[in-house]
Amino acid sequence: MTEQPPPPPAALPDAPAGPPVPVPAPAAAGIPPLPAGPPKRPRPRLRAALRWTSAVLVFGALAGAVGYGLTLPERTDLPGLTTLSDGRWSYPELKRPALPAGAPRPFDERNTTQNHHVDPRDLLLPAPNGARPDNSVAGDDGWLPMKKLLEEYAPEDREAVGEALTDNSCRHIAARGWTMPDGTRTRIYLMQFNTGALADYVHRDHLSSGMVPAAAFAEAPESELDEDWPASAGAEDTTIDVFEETGAPGKRHARHAYIVAGDVLALVAQSKPGNVADVPFRQTLILQDQLLG
């Protein structure tokens, strides 16, 4: 029987509106906001063949669950059967930060520039239970210098990526990282631009332009687009590109993905001795996508 693609994940609950939340001033003071940028051109979406592995079936269950359910490791046992853990991590309960009074969400029709009117640091996925914080990713007060982000890319591509971020008015980089007891290291970077059009332009023209990344990932310089990632897995208004390491296996295996959500372009990366497990990588990516969408 052919499996049907999973339905899109349910949206996370919004926190009640609170008093206005101050958003830090752009890091590059004195640089005027750039125009909205070139119009978003249609980007062909690759369709995965129906070759679902057992891990993909587990992922389908994850993608169809509500956000809070995805944070839990437990699975329901069936009478007379033993249901083993599928490897997902236990995250704290997730809730989007409160918007300033009267501010629209990024994909509201009134929000023509698709801005997140909250501090990007409040949109970072929290570390799961049992994780050890990675202080090298935290930066100062959650803000990461651009040069630290550029270390995620191959040396020959760092200058071009830095120029693309600067030229297109990347305002802030919020970051968080952690390491799990099994050695899995996770890094999440949220790059905020002046408009959603600029974030999308940097993504499709400078970082993720096709079957292979436009900018090589340092831990996995030989990577290609994961065609088994279902287009319906992300939030309705976001774009997710997942890249899988394809080169000769080394001491560590790495995966990385980009999320475009309005004015925020996210990089989610995981690496681990041996192999990065399917379920926690996909769980982490979906939860971060839901917080941004």
C-alpha positions in Angstrom: 0.0 0.0 0.0 1.4 3.4 -1.0 1.9 5.7 2.0 0.3 9.1 1.6 2.5 12.2 2.3 2.1 13.5 5.9 -0.2 16.5 6.5 1.5 19.8 7.5 2.3 20.1 11.2 -0.2 22.1 13.3 0.8 25.6 14.3 2.2 26.3 17.8 0.0 28.3 20.1 0.7 32.0 20.3 1.4 33.6 23.6 -1.1 36.3 24.7 -0.3 39.7 23.4 1.8 41.7 25.9 3.4 45.1 26.1 5.6 46.2 23.2 8.7 44.2 23.0 11.8 46.3 22.1 13.7 44.9 19.1 17.5 45.7 19.1 18.8 48.3 16.6 20.5 47.0 13.5 24.0 45.8 14.2 25.4 47.8 11.3 24.4 51.3 12.4 24.3 54.0 9.8 23.4 51.6 7.0 20.0 52.5 5.6 17.5 49.7 4.9 17.8 48.3 1.5 14.8 48.0 -0.8 12.7 44.9 -0.7 14.9 43.2 -3.3 14.2 41.4 -6.5 10.8 39.7 -6.7 10.7 36.1 -5.6 10.9 33.9 -8.6 9.3 30.5 -8.7 11.7 27.8 -7.5 11.2 24.3 -8.8 10.5 21.9 -6.0 12.0 18.4 -6.3 9.5 15.6 -5.8 10.7 12.6 -3.9 10.1 9.2 -5.3 8.0 6.9 -3.2 10.9 5.2 -1.5 9.9 5.7 2.2 12.2 4.0 4.6 11.2 3.1 8.1 12.8 6.3 9.4 10.8 8.3 6.9 7.6 6.7 8.1 8.6 7.7 11.7 9.2 11.2 10.3 5.7 11.2 8.8 4.3 10.7 12.2 6.4 13.5 13.6 5.4 15.9 10.8 1.7 15.2 11.4 1.8 15.9 15.1 1.2 19.1 16.9 4.2 21.1 18.1 3.8 20.2 21.7 3.6 16.5 20.9 6.8 16.7 19.0 8.6 17.9 22.1 7.8 14.6 23.9 9.8 11.4 23.6 7.0 9.0 24.7 5.0 6.8 22.2 1.7 5.2 22.9 2.0 1.4 23.6 -0.5 -0.8 21.8 -2.1 -3.6 23.8 0.0 -6.7 23.6 2.9 -5.0 21.7 6.1 -3.3 22.9 6.6 0.1 21.3 10.3 1.1 21.5 11.5 4.6 21.6 12.0 6.1 18.1 15.0 8.2 19.3 13.3 11.6 19.5 14.5 14.1 22.1 12.5 15.6 24.9 12.1 19.4 24.4 10.6 21.9 26.8 7.1 23.0 26.0 7.2 25.5 23.1 5.3 28.8 22.8 5.8 31.7 20.4 6.8 35.0 22.2 4.1 37.6 22.6 3.8 40.2 19.8 3.8 43.9 20.6 0.3 45.3 20.8 -1.2 45.6 17.3 1.8 44.0 15.5 1.0 41.5 12.8 2.6 38.1 12.5 5.1 37.7 9.6 2.7 36.2 7.1 -0.3 38.3 7.9 -1.4 40.1 4.7 -0.9 43.4 6.5 2.8 42.6 7.0 4.1 43.2 3.4 7.8 42.9 4.4 7.1 39.7 6.4 9.0 40.9 9.5 9.0 39.1 12.8 8.2 41.9 15.3 9.9 40.1 18.2 13.5 39.6 19.3 15.0 36.8 17.1 16.6 35.3 20.2 13.2 34.5 21.5 12.5 32.5 18.4 15.5 30.1 18.9 14.6 26.5 19.7 15.5 25.7 23.3 18.0 22.9 24.0 16.4 19.5 24.7 16.5 17.9 28.2 19.9 16.4 29.0 21.8 18.7 26.6 25.1 20.4 27.4 25.1 24.1 26.2 27.6 24.9 23.5 29.0 28.3 24.7 31.0 28.7 21.5 27.8 29.2 19.6 26.0 31.5 22.1 27.9 34.6 21.3 27.4 37.7 23.5 23.9 37.8 25.0 22.7 35.5 22.2 24.0 37.6 19.3 26.7 35.9 17.2 29.4 37.8 15.3 29.2 37.1 11.6 32.8 35.7 11.6 31.6 32.9 13.9 28.8 31.9 11.5 31.1 32.0 8.6 33.2 29.2 10.2 30.4 26.8 9.3 31.3 27.2 5.6 34.3 26.0 3.7 37.2 28.4 3.8 37.0 29.2 0.0 33.3 30.3 0.4 33.4 32.3 3.6 34.2 35.7 1.9 31.4 35.3 -0.6 28.9 34.4 2.1 30.0 37.3 4.3 29.6 39.7 1.4 26.1 38.4 0.6 25.0 38.8 4.2 26.5 42.3 4.5 25.3 43.6 1.1 21.8 42.4 1.7 21.5 44.0 5.2 21.7 41.1 7.5 20.8 42.9 10.8 21.4 40.3 13.5 22.5 36.7 13.9 20.9 34.9 16.9 22.5 31.5 17.7 22.2 28.6 20.1 24.0 25.3 20.3 24.2 22.2 22.4 25.7 18.7 22.6 23.7 15.5 23.6 25.2 12.7 25.6 25.6 10.5 22.5 27.9 13.2 21.0 25.3 14.8 18.6 26.2 18.5 18.2 23.5 20.9 17.1 23.9 24.5 16.0 21.0 26.9 15.1 21.6 30.3 13.5 18.8 32.8 12.8 19.9 35.5 10.3 17.4 38.4 10.3 17.2 40.7 7.3 15.2 43.9 6.7 12.6 42.1 4.5 11.5 38.7 3.6 12.5 39.3 0.0 16.1 39.8 1.0 16.2 36.7 3.2 14.8 34.7 0.3 17.3 36.2 -2.2 20.3 35.3 -0.1 19.0 31.8 0.4 18.3 30.9 -3.2 21.2 32.8 -4.9 24.0 32.5 -2.4 23.4 29.5 -0.1 21.0 26.9 -1.5 20.6 27.3 -5.2 19.9 23.8 -6.4 20.8 20.1 -5.9 24.1 21.1 -4.2 24.7 24.0 -1.8 25.9 27.2 -3.4 28.2 27.6 -0.4 29.9 24.4 0.8 29.3 23.4 4.4 32.6 23.0 6.2 31.8 19.7 8.0 30.2 18.2 4.8 31.7 19.9 1.7 30.2 17.2 -0.4 26.5 17.4 0.2 23.3 17.3 -2.0 19.6 18.0 -1.6 17.7 15.4 0.3 14.9 14.5 -2.1 13.1 12.4 0.5 12.2 15.4 2.6 8.5 15.9 2.0 7.5 19.5 0.9 4.5 19.3 3.2 6.6 18.8 6.3 7.1 22.5 7.0 4.8 25.3 8.0 2.5 26.6 5.2 4.5 29.8 4.5 8.1 28.6 5.1 10.6 26.9 2.8 12.9 24.1 4.0 15.9 22.8 2.1 17.7 19.8 3.7 21.2 18.7 2.6 22.7 15.3 3.2 26.5 14.5 3.3 27.4 12.4 0.3 31.2 12.4 0.4 33.5 9.7 1.8 32.5 9.0 5.4 34.8 10.5 8.0 35.0 10.5 11.8 31.9 12.7 12.0 28.7 12.7 9.8 27.0 16.0 9.2 23.6 17.3 8.0 22.4 20.8 7.5 19.3 22.6 6.4 18.0 26.1 5.7 14.6 27.5 6.7 13.3 30.7 5.0 10.6 32.2 7.2 9.8 35.8 6.3 12.7 38.1 7.2 14.6 35.2 9.0 16.9 32.8 7.3 17.8 29.9 9.6 20.7 27.4 9.4 20.2 24.2 11.4 23.2 21.9 11.5 23.9 18.6 13.3 27.0 16.4 13.4 27.9 13.2 15.3 30.5 10.5 15.4 29.3 7.8 13.1 25.9 8.9 11.7 23.4 11.7 12.6 20.2 10.0 13.5 17.2 10.7 11.3 14.5 11.3 14.0 16.2 13.9 16.2 17.5 15.9 13.2 14.0 16.0 11.6 12.3 16.7 14.9 14.7 19.6 15.6 14.2 21.1 12.2 10.4 20.8 12.3 10.2 22.4 15.8 12.4 25.4 14.7 10.3 25.8 11.6 7.1 25.9 13.6 8.5 28.6 15.9 9.4 30.7 12.9 6.2 30.1 11.0 
